[in-house]
Amino acid sequence: MLPLPVLQKAQKEMLSHGATGCGVMEMSHRSPQYLPIIEGAEASLRSLMNIPPNYAVLFLQGGATLQFSAIPFNLAMQGDTAAYALTGEFAQKAFAEAERWLHPVAVASSEDKNFSYIPDIPASSIPPKAKYLHITVNNTIYGTMYKTLPQTHVPLVGDMSSIILGRTYDVSKFGLIYAGAQKNMGSAGLTVVIVDRSLLKETAPFIPPVMRYSVQDKNQSMANTPPTYAIYMAGLVFDWVKEMGGVKALQQINEEKSRLLYEAIDNSKLFKAPARPEFRSIMNATFTAGTDQQTSDFLKMAEGRGLVNLKGHRAVGGCRASIYNAMPIEGVRALIACMKDFEQGK
Ligand SMILES: *Cc1c(COP(=O)(O)O)cnc(C)c1O
């Protein structure tokens, strides 16, 4: 879901943005009407995340998935090595894309326990020549997250698709952060890349210019037409985050939302959360409701109460409550009430 004030603002501005007399979708991306929108969005994100000035902020397309390929292309040369921590399906996909171009090493994995925890990454396991260490900061499908970042002597690369703006992280600890916008920043179609410019070196000549961070940085994310409307929506979400008190304030709400939900699960005899408590995500809570039949009955009952999209990812089954920034605490309370009623056979 998106915050209601954001949708209302977009509705109000649909036909005419400010005094321009045209909607955002109708603007040329290089026009004087549009430039303040993209520049404003970048400035807001920089201030919300405290992004150091030597980092580029890029507004790209292709989802986090395209970045699985773009990152090895941009940060390493063919045959170099890089370290990957395998903490779920998206981490595995990122690793598989790196394998096409590099000789990456899986330095840690939690696959042995169905990705229910975040494994240690001993600094000694990272090859000294590794160009970077890649982690998936929040594992959307399995409901686990890094609460502390691994110690590393190489640049840290973080997939923050499902946690960006949901919790504070020190950007300067990362060489690169990337995130699809559709979970916590707005609508699908936009991918944000935040990268330390000192890591941007020459890339192999065949790599498409739209995938080269240095080219996108030089062209203000306009090596080709950027996703103008999705950038506008993200800008509205950034303004909303600011009004809510910033990322720290939202983190506190997210911690409270997830605490209430996990407490209800842990106090229940029926519901169970597979993720180890110390690694539980504050954004995606995964849980089961007894047998498969009971889980499907529970999902039906929840849907009847307007609680939708609670089915777990097909890789894990069960249920998953994605309680992103826009989900108010009342939504979590309604879910908990439904769980209690289901368990008591009401
Ligand atoms: C959703 C998600 C992706 C995939 O994003 P696309 O925009 O569909 O490419 C990758 N990584 C994480 C952590 C995600 O949550």
The ligand as an SDF file (V2000), in Angstrom:
LIG
                    3D

 15 15  0  0  0  0  0  0  0  0999 V2000
   11.5080   -7.5100   -4.6010 C   0  0  0  0  0  0  0  0  0  0  0  0
   12.9520   -7.7310   -4.4400 C   0  0  0  0  0  0  0  0  0  0  0  0
   13.8190   -7.8850   -5.5300 C   0  0  0  0  0  0  0  0  0  0  0  0
   13.3320   -7.9380   -6.9580 C   0  0  0  0  0  0  0  0  0  0  0  0
   12.9420   -6.6950   -7.3710 O   0  0  0  0  0  0  0  0  0  0  0  0
   12.4520   -6.4130   -8.8810 P   0  0  0  0  0  0  0  0  0  0  0  0
   12.1250   -4.9650   -8.8230 O   0  0  0  0  0  0  0  0  0  0  0  0
   11.2570   -7.2990   -9.1260 O   0  0  0  0  0  0  0  0  0  0  0  0
   13.5720   -6.7210   -9.7990 O   0  0  0  0  0  0  0  0  0  0  0  0
   15.1740   -8.0470   -5.2780 C   0  0  0  0  0  0  0  0  0  0  0  0
   15.6560   -8.0480   -4.0170 N   0  0  0  0  0  0  0  0  0  0  0  0
   14.8510   -7.9080   -2.9450 C   0  0  0  0  0  0  0  0  0  0  0  0
   15.4410   -7.9280   -1.5700 C   0  0  0  0  0  0  0  0  0  0  0  0
   13.4770   -7.7450   -3.1180 C   0  0  0  0  0  0  0  0  0  0  0  0
   12.6760   -7.6190   -2.0520 O   0  0  0  0  0  0  0  0  0  0  0  0
  1  2  1  0
  2  3  1  0
  2 14  2  0
  3  4  1  0
  3 10  2  0
  4  5  1  0
  5  6  1  0
  6  7  2  0
  6  8  1  0
  6  9  1  0
 10 11  1  0
 11 12  2  0
 12 13  1  0
 12 14  1  0
 14 15  1  0
M  END
$$$$
